[in-house]
Amino acid sequence: MAAPNLVSKAIVVKYVKESFDKEDIDKVWNYLGKKFGFNIPAWKKDFESSFLLSKRDKSIQDQFMEFGKKKIEPILNDILYRRRYPTWITLLSFLLNDKIEVLKKRDRYFKERYK
């Protein structure tokens, strides 16, 4: 099996973090409810509980991303029969694809400009 491309994974995380807005959290919840049948009210309550107990120096988006990585990704990986796969960040990048493409276009523009 080939080694994962860690650089490309880091870039995906960077773009997701940069494009992920507070309003996008509801988009993720809706997708999880429709696609996987998640009990959204219960999951939201669990997230709110963990949010209240967490550090205040992180944005709600960062905390949601960490919550999903710790609690939702293992469940999705079980459903999809995957082992140690970055399903959570892949899901977020899929849902934020339009925003991420704008950021990539911006970065390509500046990269070409300063060669």
C-alpha positions in Angstrom: 0.0 0.0 0.0 1.4 3.4 -0.9 2.1 6.0 1.8 -0.5 8.7 2.1 0.4 12.1 0.7 0.7 14.1 3.9 1.3 17.4 2.1 -2.0 17.2 0.2 -3.8 16.2 3.3 -2.4 19.2 5.2 -3.5 21.5 2.3 -7.0 20.1 2.4 -7.1 20.8 6.2 -5.8 24.3 5.6 -8.5 25.1 3.0 -11.3 23.6 5.1 -10.2 25.6 8.2 -10.0 28.8 6.1 -13.3 28.4 4.4 -15.4 26.8 7.3 -17.9 29.4 8.7 -20.2 29.1 11.6 -23.2 28.8 9.3 -21.6 25.7 7.6 -22.1 23.7 10.8 -25.8 23.4 10.0 -25.0 22.4 6.5 -22.9 19.5 7.9 -25.6 18.5 10.4 -28.2 18.5 7.6 -26.0 16.3 5.4 -25.3 13.8 8.2 -29.0 13.6 8.9 -30.1 13.1 5.3 -27.2 10.9 4.1 -26.5 8.7 7.2 -29.7 9.1 9.2 -28.0 10.8 12.2 -30.3 11.8 15.1 -29.3 15.5 14.7 -31.0 16.9 17.8 -29.1 14.4 20.0 -25.8 15.0 18.2 -26.3 18.8 18.5 -26.9 18.4 22.2 -23.7 16.3 22.6 -21.7 18.9 20.7 -23.1 21.7 22.8 -22.2 19.8 25.9 -18.6 19.3 24.7 -18.5 22.9 23.5 -19.4 24.2 27.0 -16.6 22.1 28.6 -13.9 23.0 26.0 -11.3 25.7 25.9 -12.5 29.2 25.1 -9.5 30.1 22.9 -10.9 28.1 20.0 -13.6 29.1 17.6 -16.8 27.1 17.4 -15.7 26.0 13.9 -12.4 24.6 15.2 -14.2 22.9 18.1 -16.8 21.4 15.7 -14.1 20.1 13.5 -12.4 18.4 16.5 -15.7 17.1 17.8 -16.4 15.5 14.4 -12.9 14.0 14.2 -13.1 12.4 17.6 -16.8 11.4 17.7 -18.3 11.3 14.2 -15.4 10.0 12.1 -15.1 6.7 13.8 -18.8 6.0 13.3 -18.6 7.0 9.6 -15.5 4.8 9.1 -17.4 1.9 10.7 -20.4 2.5 8.4 -18.2 2.9 5.3 -16.0 0.0 6.4 -12.8 2.0 6.4 -9.8 1.9 8.7 -7.8 4.9 9.7 -9.2 7.0 6.8 -9.7 10.8 7.1 -13.4 10.6 6.4 -14.3 13.7 8.5 -12.0 16.1 6.7 -12.9 14.6 3.3 -16.6 15.1 4.1 -16.0 18.7 5.1 -14.0 19.4 2.0 -16.8 17.9 -0.1 -19.4 20.1 1.5 -17.3 23.2 1.3 -16.0 22.5 -2.2 -17.3 25.7 -3.8 -15.6 27.9 -1.1 -12.4 25.8 -1.3 -12.3 26.2 -5.1 -12.4 30.0 -4.7 -9.5 29.9 -2.3 -7.5 27.6 -4.6 -8.1 30.0 -7.5 -6.9 32.9 -5.3 -3.8 31.0 -4.3 -3.0 29.9 -7.9 -3.3 33.6 -9.0 -0.8 34.8 -6.4 1.5 31.8 -7.0 1.7 32.6 -10.7 2.1 36.3 -10.1 5.2 35.9 -7.9 7.3 33.3 -9.7 
